[in-house]
Structures are given as C-alpha cells and as structure tokens.
Amino acid sequence: MLTTEWRNGLLALLLGAVFPLGFAPLGWWPVSLLSAAGLFLILNSAQGGLLRLAWFYGLGKYLSGASWIYVSIHEYGNASPLLAAVLVLLFVATLAVFMSPVGWSLQRFRVATPWVNGLIFCVAWVVAEWLLTWVLTGFPWLFIGYSLTDSPFVGLLPVVGALGTSFLALLGTVGATLCLRAAWRSLPMPKAALVMTGAPIALVLAFLPWQWVTPLGQYSAAIVQGNVDQAIKWDADQRSVIVNRYLSLSEPHWSADTLVWPEFALTAYGAEAERVTAALHTRAQASDTNVVIGAPRVEWSAAAKEDEPRYRIFNAAIGLGLANGLVTKHHLVPFGDYVPLQDWLRGLIEFFDLPMSNASRGAARQSNVVLTLGGNSAEAAIGICYEIAYGQSMRQRAQNAGVLMTLTNDTWFGRSIGPHQHMQIARVRAIENGRWLLRAANDGVTGVVDHQGRLRGQLPQFTQGVLVTEYQIMQGTTPYSALGDWPLFVMLLALCVGLGYRMGITGVA
C-alpha cells in the first residue's frame, strides 16, 4: 500500500509527463495548463515534501518533453542505449531541479487562503521559467507560452512575450480551478479567484484586434533543404558532393529576392570555403539575389603562442550577393558546439567528440545581415539553431530588423518531437517581434512564418527540396519588442510586495 506522500509523488510525475502534450507536434495546449493546475492542487493540499513533489513533476515533464536528447546521444553520439539513457536521466534530473522554486515558495509561504497560494504558485512558476533562460547557459524549452501559438492567448505574445503569456495563462487557469473547486464544494465563490480568471481573459479580448506592425513590401524567397545525412556531413571526401547538391537545388531559383541555405550547409574551411563563397557571391550579384548561408567561420591569430590554438572556429551565417554581413553564434549548445570540462571529457565516449564541438562563442552584440530588396535595404535578424529559443537575445537583434531568419540543423533529433518544438519556438519569436520569419533546416522543419505566427509554407521533413514562398518586410514595434520582460517583472514585483504587505499586516493572507 502506497502512502499518501508517494501517491502524490507518482501523480506529480504523471502530471509532468502529460505536460508536453500541449506542445508541437500535438498542440493540445489545454493539457499543459491543466497539468500545471493539477500540480498546484497537489502542492496546495499536501502535508509536506513540496520540494520533492515539484521535482517529481519536473522529472516527468522533461523525461517526456526532452526525450529527443536520447536520439542525439545514442544515434549520433554512438553511445550505447544504456549509457545514453543514463546521460539523459542525469540531464532531465538536473532540469527538474528548476521546478524547485515552485515547491519551495509554497512550502515557505503557503497560507490558509487558496487564492493567495495560487498567486504564489503562478509567480514561482514563471520565475522557474525565467531561470531556465540563463542559469548554466540556459535551457529555455517547454515554457507554457510556447504552447499557446494556436490558442486564444496568442494575442498576448506580442504584448508581454512568452514568459508574460505563461504567467497570465497560468493565472487564469489556476483562478478558474479555484472557482470550480468552490462550486464543487458548494462554497462561496472567491472574488479574488474570479479576478484571477477574468483578468487574463479581459487582456486577451482587449489586445485581440490590435495590429502592432505594418508591411513595407513583399518579396520572394527560396529556402533550400538539403537533407544531408549527418553521417557524411563532416566527411571531407563528401564536401564537394554536398555543395553540388545545394547548388543543384538552388539553380532554378536565382531569380528569387532571397535565397537561404541552412546551418552548416557549407562544411568546408579555409581556402576551399573561400572559393565556394566567392563563386556564390559572384553568381548572386549577377542575379541580383540576397543569399544567406550557414558555414564555419575561421579566424586566424598570427600572435598566438605556441601552446595556444592559432585559429578559432565560429558557427556563422554569411550574407552574399546583395546581402551584406556576417553573424556568429553566441548561444552555444553544450556538447553540440562546445564540451564543458573538455580536458576531462574528450575521448571518453564519441558523444564528447562530435564534429564542430570546438566552436568559439560569437559576440553578444552583433550587426544584422543587411538585405538589398528593390533598391531598399532591410536588416535580417538571424538566430542560428538554438539561439531562436532566447527571447531577449532575439528581441535585441530584431530592434532594427524587418525580417527574422533562423538557420538550423535539427538532424541531431531524428524523427523525434524536438524539431517540431523548435519550430514552435521560432513561431513565438515571430509573434513577439511582429516579424515574418524564414526558417532553413537541413532536414526540416523548413518553413516560413508570418508576423502573427501562422505557418505560410513548409517542406516535408527528411526530403530534399526548395520552399518557394513570399515574405514581407515589416515596420513598427510590438510592446514586447520595445519593452521586453520589464512589464512582467514590475507586475511580479508588485504582486510580491502586495502579498508580503498583506501577510505582514494581518499575519494571514
């Protein structure tokens, strides 16, 4: 017979495991909100062990929602199934710790008034999401706000961003839960819970009709999906084969205003890379085409000491033809772009020696790639792969940009849910900043997203092809693009001060 404590723990684990069902590819967004509300009910009623319950919830959440990491470690890192499973378990167990603020806050401040506990829960939840944007380089994944791209809450994203939308949607859900709980028990309807429920709904209705940005012009684009097998991608003998594939796919589309290749479409270095990019640049100029490609960027250092490397390698997006500029990846993926503690870990297993896992970090602040379109210029804010998940970083890059781009290689995730989650995050960035987004992926999901997050075109995954599409350059600024997360932080601080004052004056809430 299980004790109540263990039953609650298993229930929290189960609730966490169903949480990712609200995200792409399924998109059952109410499930995520109800899952979080279920955790609140458990934490609000449990007698103790709230930190452990929150951790169990996080464990289920990431075991289910970040399962695609296993594909990277096992299939492409050549780790045994057992070792891959152990590494994934260690990873998700660490991520689950980020649910601790939720359990700790209620364990420390829980009172007899459910709606106060509900507010504490919602504040702690969004603080946990915020911590995931920067602690240990960050893992900004599976935020409630990301699941709401096709929900009535979508109108909040350009106003308060993903984190703010997470908070307001959760606030409304917890408030509605408390109202239903009161009705079920034939108790007086709590006015504060009605306000918690109604406020987000009122904001949704208020901002639904707003048009924050306007188009400046419409242009054509050809986005190339090479579908290069990861097994040959970094094989020196296959470089010319890969380049010829991209050239062949691009050949009928030089009349497009913009031609985009994905992350590391070009894998050559040094003189070989310079020959290819020079030829592309010449062809693009002759065709009056903006070309943006993903490629390694090598910077040599003549002043390097004998015991230091004489060059640094960057993951870069390069503008060619009418496009001008270069962006290097700043937010590096641990083990993908670099190996933490590499002096100890390299050589232990193949996963710690993946190709391009010795990349250098690009500058935090960089100029955008500038496109020339019909005699006018427009900046393209580019996020390379994982960078698209960092809302504040992309917001800063989008300040003066007319369009967003993301170049990625999601081949590492195979046929898992990872690429679909990644695409959904990109859709959120388009909505937050009121900009169209061109997404080029090696084997998918390649697509174009409008300024309202709607998918306007997409190529099938795991195929070679070119997405021929149209996109718009936008002008104007959304509230989130202008202010970032500061309105959310002010709101959370005001709530914390108000609750603290009330509890301090009365001794209870």
DRENSEMI-52361 format. One record per residue (C-alpha): residue in one letter; x, y, z; chain. Coordinates in steps of 0.1 Angstrom, whole numbers. Layout:
// residues N
  resn     c1     c2     c3  chain
     a      X      Y      Z      A
...
END
This chain:
// residues 509
  resn     c1     c2     c3  chain
     m      0      0      0      A
     l     14     33    -11      A
     t     14     62     14      A
     t     -3     94      5      A
     e     31    110      1      A
     w     42     85    -26      A
     r      8     86    -43      A
     n     12    124    -46      A
     g     47    119    -59      A
     l     35     95    -86      A
     l      6    118    -95      A
     a     30    147    -98      A
     l     53    126   -121      A
     l     23    116   -143      A
     l     11    152   -145      A
     g     45    163   -155      A
     a     47    136   -182      A
     v     15    148   -199      A
     f     25    185   -198      A
     p     44    183   -231      A
     l     13    171   -250      A
     g      3    208   -252      A
     f     33    215   -275      A
     a     40    207   -311      A
     p     35    184   -328      A
     l      3    175   -310      A
     g     -6    211   -298      A
     w    -31    201   -272      A
     w    -24    233   -253      A
     p    -52    230   -227      A
     v    -34    198   -214      A
     s     -3    218   -204      A
     l    -24    244   -185      A
     l    -45    217   -168      A
     s    -13    198   -159      A
     a      2    228   -142      A
     a    -31    235   -124      A
     g    -31    198   -112      A
     l      4    204    -97      A
     f    -10    234    -79      A
     l    -38    214    -63      A
     i    -13    188    -51      A
     l     11    213    -36      A
     n    -18    233    -20      A
     s    -31    202     -2      A
     a      0    182      5      A
     q     11    180     41      A
     g     48    182     33      A
     g     76    173      9      A
     l     66    201    -16      A
     l    101    204    -29      A
     r    102    167    -38      A
     l     68    168    -54      A
     a     78    197    -76      A
     w    110    178    -86      A
     f     89    147    -95      A
     y     67    169   -117      A
     g     98    183   -134      A
     l    112    149   -139      A
     g     81    137   -157      A
     k     79    169   -177      A
     y    115    167   -191      A
     l    116    129   -194      A
     s     86    132   -217      A
     g     92    166   -234      A
     a    130    164   -238      A
     s    132    128   -248      A
     w    147    138   -282      A
     i    181    143   -265      A
     y    184    105   -264      A
     v    184    105   -302      A
     s    214    129   -303      A
     i    234    109   -277      A
     h    226     74   -289      A
     e    221     76   -327      A
     y    246    104   -335      A
     g    269    103   -305      A
     n    272     65   -308      A
     a    266     60   -271      A
     s    252     26   -261      A
     p    214     25   -253      A
     l    222     21   -216      A
     l    248     49   -214      A
     a    225     72   -235      A
     a    196     65   -211      A
     v    218     72   -181      A
     l    230    105   -195      A
     v    195    116   -204      A
     l    183    107   -170      A
     l    211    128   -154      A
     f    202    157   -177      A
     v    165    157   -170      A
     a    170    151   -133      A
     t    191    183   -133      A
     l    165    202   -153      A
     a    138    190   -128      A
     v    156    210   -101      A
     f    144    242   -118      A
     m    109    233   -106      A
     s    122    238    -71      A
     p    111    275    -68      A
     v     76    263    -72      A
     g     77    238    -44      A
     w     99    259    -22      A
     s     77    290    -24      A
     l     46    272    -13      A
     q     65    253     13      A
     r     78    286     27      A
     f     48    309     22      A
     r     17    287     19      A
     v    -13    301     39      A
     a    -49    290     46      A
     t    -62    312     17      A
     p    -62    292    -16      A
     w    -62    322    -39      A
     v    -31    336    -22      A
     n    -13    303    -27      A
     g    -25    303    -63      A
     l     -8    337    -69      A
     i     24    324    -52      A
     f     23    294    -74      A
     c     20    314   -106      A
     v     47    338    -97      A
     a     71    309    -87      A
     w     63    291   -120      A
     v     73    320   -142      A
     v    104    326   -121      A
     a    114    290   -127      A
     e    109    296   -165      A
     w    130    328   -163      A
     l    158    310   -145      A
     l    159    285   -174      A
     t    167    314   -198      A
     w    202    319   -183      A
     v    213    296   -155      A
     l    241    273   -167      A
     t    238    289   -202      A
     g    201    282   -201      A
     f    176    257   -215      A
     p    146    278   -225      A
     w    124    250   -235      A
     l     88    238   -227      A
     f     76    272   -215      A
     i     38    274   -213      A
     g     39    305   -235      A
     y     54    284   -263      A
     s     24    260   -263      A
     l     -1    289   -269      A
     t      7    297   -306      A
     d    -27    283   -317      A
     s    -47    293   -287      A
     p    -68    324   -278      A
     f    -39    336   -257      A
     v    -17    342   -288      A
     g    -26    379   -288      A
     l     -7    383   -255      A
     l     26    372   -270      A
     p     34    405   -288      A
     v     25    424   -257      A
     v     42    405   -228      A
     g     62    378   -246      A
     a     64    341   -239      A
     l     71    345   -201      A
     g     44    370   -196      A
     t     19    349   -215      A
     s     29    319   -194      A
     f     21    338   -163      A
     l    -12    352   -175      A
     a    -25    320   -190      A
     l    -15    301   -158      A
     l    -30    328   -136      A
     g    -64    324   -154      A
     t    -62    286   -153      A
     v    -54    285   -116      A
     g    -81    311   -109      A
     a   -107    290   -129      A
     t    -96    259   -110      A
     l   -102    276    -77      A
     c   -137    287    -88      A
     l   -146    252   -100      A
     r   -133    238    -67      A
     a   -155    262    -47      A
     a   -185    254    -69      A
     w   -179    216    -65      A
     r   -178    220    -27      A
     s   -208    244    -26      A
     l   -186    271    -11      A
     p   -189    309    -17      A
     m   -173    319    -49      A
     p   -139    336    -41      A
     k   -139    370    -56      A
     a   -101    371    -59      A
     a   -102    338    -79      A
     l   -128    354   -102      A
     v   -104    383   -108      A
     m    -75    359   -114      A
     t    -97    342   -140      A
     g   -112    373   -156      A
     a    -81    395   -158      A
     p    -62    374   -184      A
     i    -95    369   -204      A
     a   -100    407   -204      A
     l    -65    413   -217      A
     v    -69    387   -244      A
     l   -101    404   -256      A
     a    -85    438   -253      A
     f    -55    430   -274      A
     l    -71    406   -299      A
     p    -78    433   -326      A
     w    -45    452   -323      A
     q    -22    455   -353      A
     w     12    465   -340      A
     v     31    464   -372      A
     t     26    472   -409      A
     p     42    458   -441      A
     l     67    477   -462      A
     g     69    454   -491      A
     q     65    418   -503      A
     y     94    397   -517      A
     s    102    363   -529      A
     a    123    337   -512      A
     a    137    303   -519      A
     i    146    283   -488      A
     v    168    252   -495      A
     q    165    220   -476      A
     g    195    198   -485      A
     n    186    167   -463      A
     v    223    158   -459      A
     d    228    127   -438      A
     q    247    135   -406      A
     a    270    106   -412      A
     i    285    123   -443      A
     k    281    159   -434      A
     w    316    164   -420      A
     d    333    139   -442      A
     a    360    158   -461      A
     d    355    135   -491      A
     q    318    145   -493      A
     r    322    183   -492      A
     s    320    188   -529      A
     v    291    164   -531      A
     i    272    184   -505      A
     v    280    217   -521      A
     n    269    204   -555      A
     r    236    193   -540      A
     y    229    227   -527      A
     l    239    243   -559      A
     s    218    220   -579      A
     l    187    226   -557      A
     s    193    264   -559      A
     e    199    266   -597      A
     p    163    272   -607      A
     h    157    299   -581      A
     w    183    326   -587      A
     s    155    349   -596      A
     a    143    349   -560      A
     d    149    381   -540      A
     t    163    360   -512      A
     l    180    325   -512      A
     v    186    308   -479      A
     w    207    277   -470      A
     p    206    261   -435      A
     e    231    259   -407      A
     f    264    244   -419      A
     a    252    239   -454      A
     l    288    246   -463      A
     t    312    225   -442      A
     a    345    234   -459      A
     y    372    255   -442      A
     g    399    280   -453      A
     a    407    283   -490      A
     e    382    258   -501      A
     a    354    276   -483      A
     e    366    310   -498      A
     r    364    296   -533      A
     v    328    284   -528      A
     t    316    316   -512      A
     a    333    337   -538      A
     a    316    318   -566      A
     l    283    321   -548      A
     h    288    358   -542      A
     t    295    364   -579      A
     r    265    344   -591      A
     a    242    361   -566      A
     q    254    396   -576      A
     a    248    388   -612      A
     s    213    376   -604      A
     d    205    405   -580      A
     t    199    380   -552      A
     n    204    381   -515      A
     v    220    349   -503      A
     v    223    338   -467      A
     i    241    306   -459      A
     g    253    287   -428      A
     a    290    279   -428      A
     p    320    277   -405      A
     r    340    309   -400      A
     v    377    306   -392      A
     e    396    334   -376      A
     w    434    331   -376      A
     s    456    346   -350      A
     a    491    355   -360      A
     a    500    365   -324      A
     a    491    331   -309      A
     k    516    315   -287      A
     e    530    280   -295      A
     d    509    263   -268      A
     e    477    281   -279      A
     p    455    274   -310      A
     r    463    296   -339      A
     y    427    299   -351      A
     r    391    300   -338      A
     i    361    284   -354      A
     f    327    300   -353      A
     n    292    288   -364      A
     a    283    316   -388      A
     a    256    329   -411      A
     i    271    347   -440      A
     g    254    372   -464      A
     l    265    370   -501      A
     g    254    387   -533      A
     l    232    417   -524      A
     a    232    406   -488      A
     n    260    420   -467      A
     g    271    410   -432      A
     l    281    380   -410      A
     v    267    368   -378      A
     t    284    343   -355      A
     k    266    321   -330      A
     h    267    334   -294      A
     h    245    310   -275      A
     l    264    277   -279      A
     v    249    243   -272      A
     p    268    223   -245      A
     f    283    192   -261      A
     g    270    202   -295      A
     d    290    234   -300      A
     y    315    230   -272      A
     v    323    205   -245      A
     p    323    217   -209      A
     l    353    204   -189      A
     q    367    192   -223      A
     d    402    184   -209      A
     w    385    157   -188      A
     l    356    146   -211      A
     r    371    145   -246      A
     g    380    110   -256      A
     l    358     92   -231      A
     i    330     84   -255      A
     e    323     95   -291      A
     f    295    118   -279      A
     f    321    141   -264      A
     d    339    144   -298      A
     l    311    154   -321      A
     p    320    174   -352      A
     m    322    212   -346      A
     s    321    207   -308      A
     n    350    231   -305      A
     a    333    262   -317      A
     s    341    296   -302      A
     r    314    320   -289      A
     g    304    349   -310      A
     a    299    384   -295      A
     a    267    391   -276      A
     r    261    422   -297      A
     q    265    420   -335      A
     s    252    438   -365      A
     n    225    422   -385      A
     v    228    409   -421      A
     v    216    437   -444      A
     l    194    427   -474      A
     t    190    448   -506      A
     l    155    445   -518      A
     g    142    465   -548      A
     g    167    493   -542      A
     n    158    495   -505      A
     s    177    479   -476      A
     a    163    458   -447      A
     e    180    441   -418      A
     a    176    404   -412      A
     a    179    393   -375      A
     i    194    358   -376      A
     g    193    332   -349      A
     i    215    302   -355      A
     c    199    270   -344      A
     y    193    270   -306      A
     e    196    309   -304      A
     i    160    312   -315      A
     a    150    299   -281      A
     y    164    330   -263      A
     g    136    356   -264      A
     q    156    386   -251      A
     s    185    380   -274      A
     m    163    377   -305      A
     r    143    408   -293      A
     q    175    429   -292      A
     r    185    417   -327      A
     a    150    424   -341      A
     q    150    460   -329      A
     n    160    474   -363      A
     a    152    444   -384      A
     g    125    440   -410      A
     v    125    401   -410      A
     l    138    372   -389      A
     m    157    342   -400      A
     t    168    311   -383      A
     l    193    286   -398      A
     t    194    252   -381      A
     n    203    216   -384      A
     d    178    195   -365      A
     t    191    163   -379      A
     w    205    156   -345      A
     f    170    150   -332      A
     g    160    125   -359      A
     r    122    117   -361      A
     s    115    129   -326      A
     i     94    157   -313      A
     g    124    180   -310      A
     p    123    197   -344      A
     h     86    204   -341      A
     q     91    220   -306      A
     h    120    240   -321      A
     m     98    253   -350      A
     q     70    263   -325      A
     i     95    284   -305      A
     a    105    301   -338      A
     r     68    309   -344      A
     v     67    326   -309      A
     r     97    348   -318      A
     a     79    359   -350      A
     i     48    368   -330      A
     e     67    386   -302      A
     n     85    408   -326      A
     g     58    412   -352      A
     r     81    400   -380      A
     w     80    373   -407      A
     l    105    345   -402      A
     l    123    324   -427      A
     r    135    290   -413      A
     a    160    269   -432      A
     a    167    235   -417      A
     n    189    207   -431      A
     d    161    181   -430      A
     g    132    201   -416      A
     v    112    217   -404      A
     t    118    243   -432      A
     g     91    269   -434      A
     v     80    305   -435      A
     v     60    321   -407      A
     d     42    354   -408      A
     h     42    381   -382      A
     q     12    365   -364      A
     g     29    332   -361      A
     r      9    315   -389      A
     l     28    289   -409      A
     r     25    301   -445      A
     g     46    274   -461      A
     q     65    243   -451      A
     l     85    215   -467      A
     p     81    178   -457      A
     q    107    166   -433      A
     f    135    143   -445      A
     t    133    153   -482      A
     q    154    174   -505      A
     g    136    204   -518      A
     v    132    241   -520      A
     l    104    261   -504      A
     v     94    288   -529      A
     t     75    314   -510      A
     e     68    351   -503      A
     y     75    371   -472      A
     q     70    407   -461      A
     i     93    432   -446      A
     m     76    448   -416      A
     q     79    481   -398      A
     g     67    492   -364      A
     t     73    478   -329      A
     t     53    455   -307      A
     p     51    463   -270      A
     y     73    433   -262      A
     s     99    442   -288      A
     a    101    477   -272      A
     l    100    468   -235      A
     g    110    432   -233      A
     d    101    414   -200      A
     w    102    446   -178      A
     p     64    449   -176      A
     l     62    413   -164      A
     f     90    419   -138      A
     v     72    450   -125      A
     m     39    432   -122      A
     l     55    402   -104      A
     l     73    426    -80      A
     a     41    445    -73      A
     l     23    412    -65      A
     c     51    400    -42      A
     v     51    434    -24      A
     g     13    434    -21      A
     l     12    399     -8      A
     g     40    405     16      A
     y     24    436     30      A
     r    -10    419     35      A
     m      6    389     52      A
     g     28    412     73      A
     i     -1    434     85      A
     t    -26    407     92      A
     g     -4    377     99      A
     v    -25    358     74      A
     a    -35    364     39      A
END
